[in-house]
Amino acid sequence: MKKLTGLFLALLMLFTPAVVSASISVPERTSNTTWVEDYADVLTPSTEKYIQEYSQKLADDHSACIVVVTMDYVTGEIDDYALSLFNQWKIGDGTFNNGVLLLLSIGDDDYYMMIGRGLEDSFPIYDIQELLDDYLEPHFAAKDYDAGVRSVFEHTYDYMENNIYYQGGGGSSDPYNEGSTFFSGLLVIICMIVCFIIIISVLRSVHRVRRYYEPTYYYTRPRHTTYYSPYAYRPFTTHYYSGGGSHSSSHSYSGGGGYSGHSSSSHSSGGSFHSGGGTSFGGSSRGAGAGRH
């Protein structure tokens, strides 16, 4: 029974965000290529034009977007409302989930920035918080909302271009960089193989030099010997090794009588491209977010 209860609670926690998102009513978006909705009427026409132009450029180049929304008030908690906007408006590309939402609730004196799951690795939450604290909060506290939105949008756009997409060169979330990423990885593999071959060649060269120019001599007594002589003498064996090639043994004896036992021996051994179109469909998987302290 306890296991069933735990499973039920886990499923409830999993589907709660989706239920909350669907239960909150949000306004209709003007179009899928409208990147700023100023319902609170706090932005100047020049700022709206700037956001529209550069977010469209981001959509055309990388199928990503930054959507700015201002509200007089929001229903419930601002992060839940941001989640509803994010999912119901389908912010970002449906495959790469690379949308960004900046929501301002003027009457609630609050704001929140949310990103799609596709940006979580390249746009960590502490960078989001730093952008908000440095470029939005000072203007927001002074109620200069237009200047705050303009400033934080500019720096968020620069962050995505320079840190995620490398000014059009493509980053880890850039759908246009899949081919170059593949060839870069292939080049790394080829370089590793070449380095491995060079190392093996050097080691083999060192081994050959040692075999031909550094012979090793050492002496050992025979392990098992039977003598038939009244005289005491110690035969010796000389082994000559030439670095892993052939191995030969020679024995010499002095004295009288006969000898049987160890005999001389010898042995040898060897060694998808996505066009984007500037639209925002299917970005229903939001990731991390940060808001006002």
C-alpha positions, 0 to 999 in steps of 0.5 A: 500500500505504501508503495502504491501511495508513493507511486501516486504522489510521484505521478502527481508531482510529475503532472502538476506543472502541466495541470497548473499550466493548463488551468491558468488563463493567459491572453492570446498572442498576436502572432507566432512572430510577435516577440513583444506584448506590452499589455501594461503599456510601459514600453516605448515604440522604439524599444518594442521595435528593437525587441521585435527586430533582434528577436526576429533575427535570433529566430531567423539565424538559430530558430531561437527567440526572446519574448517580452511580456508586460502585465498589470497583474498576473494570476497566482504566482508569477513563475506559474503564470510564466509557465502557462505563457511559455507552454500555451504560446509555445515559445521557442522551437518545438525540437530544440526548446530554445525559447526565452521568456521575460515577464514583468508584472507591474502591479505585483512589482515583480518579474521572471525570466524562464528558458526552454529545456534545450538551453539549460546546459548553456544558459545556467540559472545563475547567469539568468539571475545575474542578468536580471540583477545587473541590468533589470533590477536597478531600472525596475526599482526606479520604475523605469521599466522601459530602460530596464527591459531594453537593457536586459534584452540587449544583454540577454541577446548578446549572451545568446549570440556570444555564449550559446551560438557564437555569433552565428557560428553555432553552439551546442543548441544551434541546429545549423551547427550539426554538420560542423560539429560532426566534422570537428569530432571526426577531425579530433578522432583522426588526430588521435589515431595519427598521434597513436601511430606516431607513438607506436613507431617511436617505441618500436624504433627504440626497441630495435636500437636496444636489440641490435646495440645493447646486448645483455650478458649474464651468467647462471649456474645449471639448475640440475646437474649430476657429476661423476668426478672426484674432482670439485669444479664449477661449470658455468653457463653463458647466456647471450640475449640479443633483445628478444631474438634468438637464445643460445646456451653454451657450456664448458667443463674442465676436469676428469671423468664423465658428465651427464645431466644438462645439455646445451639447448637453443630456442627462439621466441618472438614479439538535421537541419531545421529552417526555423522560418522565424516562427515559434511552434511547439516549445512546450518544455520549459526549463529553469527560471529566475525572478526578483529577490 
